[in-house]
Every structure is written in structure tokens, then in C-alpha cells.
Amino acid sequence: MSAAIMIPGLIAVSVKPVGGSTWQLLGYCRDGVQVREQVRIRPIHGDEGGGPDGIPVDYSYLGEYHEVRLELYKWDGNVMTLVSKRLPNQQKPRTHIWEPGWLIKQGTDYFQLKLSSEWRFAQGQSGFVREYHVAIPLSSIEYPLGPKEMVVMMEWTCLPDANGQLFSVPT
């Protein structure tokens, strides 16, 4: 395949609590979505590479996670309220701080995140679609207040699920 310019276009962001049955549209992005694929690798030093101060003789793969940064210029207020709680548990109101030390992934208190382009590269082809199985809004959620339109900025940390699958690409 020859190199081509790819423009995914309008990205729709949808979420659902783990175990939920339907995706809920969170909103639409301004200037797209930035996905940072973080691979963790540790160097292994040995005498054949000069010891602990020498060059690594190999590398050990320690896993991968993705950070998804986005700015929403249009969103559903009810879904945003659910996401801004960080924990999709309905019994935990946003106005409270809950048990420090709560294990989010083990407690299945996370979201699934779906990114999908609503524009097609070419007729008959699907656009960019990626579904993350374990997505946690870990960073600060920023929403400026004032006389201009609100743009919500957020970052999701996406981890592998219990089967080791980080994301899927539905067909």
C-alpha cells in the first residue's frame, strides 16, 4: 500500500460503564483526539554488555497502556456528569470524596471508551473506530467558565482488560 494522507474527520466519543449494555454519546471533539501509546520496556544489563553500567543485552516488555487526550466542544450534560464522577457507581454522588485506596479496576468501577470517526475515508470503507475495554478518566477534567463556549478537556488512561486486550476494532 502506498503512503496516503489520512484524515479521520469528526470524532465521536462514547462511553459506557463496565457491564453496561449500550454506548452513550459523550460528545464530539475539537481538533481531533490525541492517542499516546505508552509501551513499558526495561533494559536488562549483563556482563556481556559491560555489566550494570554497560549497554543492555536485552529488553523486557512490561506491558502497554494508552493515554487518550481530547477536547469536547459539544457534549451531553448527563453523560458528562456521570464521567466527571470518575466512578460510574450510581450510589456515589459527585459531591463526596469516597474511600481513599479504592481499587478502580478490581472494583469494576471504570468505563469503556469508544472513539469513532463519523466521516468515511472513501465510499465503502469504514473510518477510525477503536473501543477501549478499561478506560479511567485519571487526569484533571478542565472546563473553563465565562462568556465563551465551554470546551471540556480530559484525558483517559486505558488499560488492558482481564484477558490482556487493550482495545478492539469492531468491524
C-alpha positions as CSV (number, residue, x, y, z in Angstrom):
1,M,0.0,0.0,0.0
2,S,1.4,3.4,-0.9
3,A,1.6,6.2,1.6
4,A,-1.6,8.3,1.8
5,I,-2.9,11.2,3.8
6,M,-5.3,10.1,6.5
7,I,-7.9,12.5,7.9
8,P,-10.3,10.7,10.3
9,G,-12.6,13.7,10.5
10,L,-15.2,14.3,13.2
11,I,-14.6,12.0,16.1
12,A,-17.5,10.9,18.3
13,V,-16.6,9.9,21.9
14,S,-18.9,7.4,23.5
15,V,-18.8,5.7,26.9
16,K,-20.5,3.0,28.9
17,P,-19.9,1.8,32.4
18,V,-18.4,-1.7,32.6
19,G,-21.2,-4.2,32.2
20,G,-23.4,-1.6,30.6
21,S,-25.4,-2.6,27.6
22,T,-25.4,0.5,25.4
23,W,-23.0,3.1,24.4
24,Q,-23.8,6.7,25.4
25,L,-22.6,9.6,23.3
26,L,-20.3,11.7,25.5
27,G,-19.7,14.3,22.7
28,Y,-17.7,15.5,19.7
29,C,-14.1,16.5,19.7
30,R,-12.5,19.8,18.6
31,D,-9.2,19.3,16.7
32,G,-9.4,15.5,16.9
33,V,-8.2,13.1,19.6
34,Q,-4.6,12.5,20.6
35,V,-3.7,8.9,21.5
36,R,-0.4,8.3,23.2
37,E,0.5,4.6,23.1
38,Q,2.8,4.0,26.1
39,V,4.9,0.9,26.0
40,R,6.9,0.0,29.1
41,I,10.2,-1.7,28.4
42,R,13.0,-2.3,31.0
43,P,16.6,-2.7,29.9
44,I,18.4,-5.9,31.1
45,H,22.1,-5.4,31.7
46,G,24.6,-8.3,31.8
47,D,28.3,-8.9,31.8
48,E,28.4,-9.4,28.0
49,G,27.2,-5.8,27.6
50,G,29.7,-4.4,30.1
51,G,27.7,-5.0,33.4
52,P,25.3,-2.6,35.1
53,D,26.9,0.5,33.5
54,G,27.2,-1.0,30.0
55,I,24.8,-1.3,27.2
56,P,21.7,-3.5,27.7
57,V,22.0,-7.1,26.4
58,D,18.2,-7.3,26.0
59,Y,14.9,-5.6,26.9
60,S,12.0,-6.9,28.9
61,Y,8.5,-6.0,27.7
62,L,6.4,-4.9,30.7
63,G,3.1,-4.1,29.1
64,E,1.3,-1.2,27.4
65,Y,-1.4,1.3,28.1
66,H,-2.8,4.2,26.1
67,E,-3.5,7.8,27.1
68,V,-6.3,9.5,25.2
69,R,-6.5,13.3,25.3
70,L,-9.4,15.2,23.9
71,E,-11.3,18.4,23.9
72,L,-15.0,18.3,23.6
73,Y,-16.8,21.3,22.2
74,K,-20.2,19.6,22.2
75,W,-21.3,17.1,24.8
76,D,-24.3,15.5,26.6
77,G,-24.5,17.0,30.1
78,N,-26.0,13.9,31.7
79,V,-23.2,11.7,30.4
80,M,-20.6,14.3,31.3
81,T,-22.0,14.3,34.9
82,L,-21.5,10.5,35.0
83,V,-18.0,10.7,33.7
84,S,-16.9,13.6,35.9
85,K,-17.7,11.5,39.0
86,R,-14.8,9.3,37.8
87,L,-16.5,6.2,39.4
88,P,-19.6,5.1,37.4
89,N,-21.1,3.6,40.6
90,Q,-24.6,5.2,40.8
91,Q,-24.5,5.2,44.7
92,K,-21.5,7.5,44.8
93,P,-22.6,11.2,44.4
94,R,-20.1,13.6,42.8
95,T,-20.2,15.9,45.7
96,H,-18.5,13.4,48.0
97,I,-15.0,12.0,48.4
98,W,-15.0,8.2,48.7
99,E,-12.8,5.7,50.4
100,P,-9.1,6.5,49.7
101,G,-7.5,3.4,48.4
102,W,-10.5,2.2,46.4
103,L,-9.3,-0.1,43.7
104,I,-10.9,1.1,40.5
105,K,-10.1,-1.7,38.0
106,Q,-10.5,-4.5,40.6
107,G,-13.7,-2.9,41.8
108,T,-15.0,-2.8,38.2
109,D,-15.6,1.0,38.6
110,Y,-14.4,2.1,35.3
111,F,-15.7,2.9,31.8
112,Q,-15.4,1.6,28.3
113,L,-14.4,4.3,25.8
114,K,-15.3,4.3,22.1
115,L,-13.7,6.6,19.6
116,S,-15.3,6.6,16.1
117,S,-14.9,8.9,13.2
118,E,-18.2,9.9,11.6
119,W,-16.6,10.6,8.3
120,R,-15.5,8.0,5.8
121,F,-12.1,7.9,4.1
122,A,-13.7,6.6,0.9
123,Q,-17.0,5.2,-0.1
124,G,-17.4,1.7,1.1
125,Q,-14.7,2.0,3.8
126,S,-15.2,2.5,7.5
127,G,-13.4,5.3,9.3
128,F,-11.4,5.1,12.5
129,V,-13.1,3.1,15.3
130,R,-11.4,1.9,18.5
131,E,-13.1,0.6,21.7
132,Y,-11.0,0.6,24.9
133,H,-12.2,-2.0,27.4
134,V,-10.8,-0.4,30.6
135,A,-10.8,3.4,30.5
136,I,-10.4,5.7,33.5
137,P,-10.5,9.5,33.4
138,L,-7.5,10.0,35.6
139,S,-6.3,13.5,34.8
140,S,-7.9,16.7,35.7
141,I,-11.1,17.5,33.8
142,E,-10.9,21.1,32.8
143,Y,-13.9,23.2,31.8
144,P,-13.5,27.0,31.6
145,L,-16.4,29.1,32.7
146,G,-17.2,32.5,31.4
147,P,-18.7,34.4,28.4
148,K,-17.4,32.0,25.7
149,E,-18.5,28.5,24.9
150,M,-17.2,25.8,27.3
151,V,-14.7,23.4,25.9
152,V,-14.1,20.3,28.2
153,M,-10.6,19.0,28.2
154,M,-10.0,15.5,29.5
155,E,-7.5,12.6,29.4
156,W,-8.3,8.9,29.8
157,T,-5.9,6.2,30.8
158,C,-6.8,3.0,29.0
159,L,-5.5,-0.3,30.5
160,P,-5.7,-3.9,29.3
161,D,-8.7,-5.9,30.5
162,A,-8.5,-9.2,32.4
163,N,-7.8,-11.1,29.1
164,G,-4.9,-8.7,28.3
165,Q,-6.8,-7.0,25.5
166,L,-6.2,-3.2,25.4
167,F,-8.7,-2.3,22.7
168,S,-10.8,-3.8,19.9
169,V,-11.6,-2.6,16.4
170,P,-15.2,-3.5,15.6
171,T,-16.0,-4.4,12.0
